Amino acid sequence: MPAGKAPKRARQEGPESGGDRIGALPDEILRHVLSFLPAQQAVQTCVLARRWRHLWKSATSLRIVGADGEAPVPFKKKAREFVDSLLLLRGSSPLETFELRVAGSAVDVRRVRLWVRYAVECKVQVLRLSFLGNTYARMRPEDPPLTSKYLTKLELCGVAFNGDFLDLSRCPALQDLEIEGCSFVVAGRISSQSLKRLRITRPVFNRSSRTRIHAPNLTTLHLQVSYGKTPVLEGMPLLISALVAILGESDCCSRSNYGDCGDESCENCMPNDTSPVLLHGLSQAKNLELGAKDDTYIFRRDLKSCPTFTRLKSLLLNETCCVPDIQVLAHILEHSPVLEELYLILIYKMQMQELNVIMKGRFSPKELPPIISAHLKSVVVRCGAVDERVIQVLKFLSELNISKLASA
């Protein structure tokens, strides 16, 4: 060997040689890395070297998204043909995640269902479908419910559901469901025995009938009602945390405060139907946040048959649930025997960082009113400024024997 010349093997393996360090990684790690790339970029790695030629086919995730990894792909002929070819060439390697994020005014739902069926056949565990545009991806009445024994998480955006799709009984492993900006106008029911966590934001519900939510094993609920009638929450005995925000005005009656104006033609009051809409399903929560934008009609309607919140430890209410009508707060306090913490946010339209007045207090242990939990440790009132509405709430709290109330 010539003097000063290192062996060939040493030159290849030396850390200072600047060789192909990525290529030295095991296939398993490379497949994992490819899973973070948009599908178009993952496929392009096949030209890097012979070893990379087929690696993309066994990547554990398939993300059909824009080149930046976030933006949607225009649902045009070129993109559709790419996905068709991609799935055909990829084969049946198992998938952990399948993500489809597309935009367009006309989505071919039949084609999308074929893609979803492919993902299900590959034993996908996380399924994300986002349709961004001026119209929904409308499911046909004959489209069957989703069926998968491996699916654990489902995220949907921009879908108009048919009557049966949200019957998730055929997905026995499903634990997480996130629905954003979807239409429930035709969907009469969400049903799952296995579901643990449910998040619904920016929904469109039916204006004349209520969607029912049947998820008896739910532990976490985030429900935002922005349009249409508030859905009926059936029993949730394992519920730990729930946030419900009523942002729309479909549940209202200008002639009644408590949901019975006496007019049999009033669809909102329904004099012959006093069954609760929300509070029965929320009655087992340990941590509860309730808020409304302009009116608390649906909460006040439920108070006619207010359940006992036997496990409620922490309660947060926004301004609309406290003033000008204090009864929502009063009724819930009366029916919360183990409540420990009460939070009142008295400026609804402000950002949280603008709530610069914080008052904390607690009850005098000497004389607790009978309606107040003996376990209550603290009351926190957050507001932008102390105005008439805040004073009204503070007066009510003082009548309940709160002491040591001061700004923080």
Secondary structure, DSSP 8 states (H G I E B T S, - for coil): --TT---HHHHHH-TTS---TTTTS-HHHHHHHHTTS-HHHHHHGGGS-GGGTTGGGG-SEEEE--TTSSS-EE-SHHHHHHHHHHHHHHTT---SEEEEEEE-SS--HHHHHHHHHHHHHTT-SEEEEEEESSS-EE--TT------SS--EEEEESEE--SSTTB-TT-TT--EEEEES-B-SS--EEE-SS--EEEEES-B--SSS--EEE-TT--EEEEEE-SS---EE---TT--EEEEEE---SS--TT-SSS--S-TT-TTT-TT----SSHHHHTT-SEEEEEESS--HHHHHHGGG----TT--EEEEEGGGTSS-THHHHHHHHT-TT--EEEEE--TTS-GGG--EEEEEEE-SS---TTS-TT--EEEEEESS--HHHHHHHHHHHHTTEEEEEE-
